[in-house]
Amino acid sequence: MECMSNLTVRIPESLRKQLAELCRQQQRPASEVVRESLRRYVAVERFRALRRKTLPFAEAQGLLTDEDVFKVIS
């Protein structure tokens, strides 16, 4: 198992209540929900950064939309 460390994050009370309600509904600890949310956020941001880097090369090849890409790789 990966070593864990603590992180303190300040959030508005309204968001804390929403998180608590979600955790209650899903019967999951808040730390688990927040870890999963952060993993997804980091993955999306990494994807966006990669997309920004590759977009000029794709456009140069005439790949302007996601559909264009799907046609090439299908």
C-alpha positions, 0 to 999 in steps of 0.5 A, spaced: 500 500 500 502 507 498 504 511 504 499 516 506 500 523 508 495 528 511 493 535 507 489 540 510 484 543 505 479 549 507 473 549 504 466 553 504 461 550 509 456 549 504 461 544 500 463 540 507 455 539 508 454 537 501 460 532 501 458 529 508 451 528 505 454 524 499 459 520 504 453 518 508 449 516 501 455 512 499 457 510 505 464 512 504 469 516 508 470 523 506 477 521 505 476 516 500 471 520 496 476 526 496 482 522 494 478 519 488 476 526 486 483 529 486 485 523 482 480 524 477 482 532 477 489 530 476 488 525 470 483 530 467 489 536 467 494 531 465 490 530 459 488 537 457 496 539 458 497 533 453 492 535 448 494 542 448 501 540 446 499 535 441 494 540 438 498 544 433 501 537 430 494 534 430 491 540 426 497 540 421 495 533 419 488 536 418 485 533 425 481 538 427 475 534 431 475 528 435 471 525 430 477 526 425 481 523 430 476 517 431 476 516 423 484 515 423 484 510 428 478 506 427 
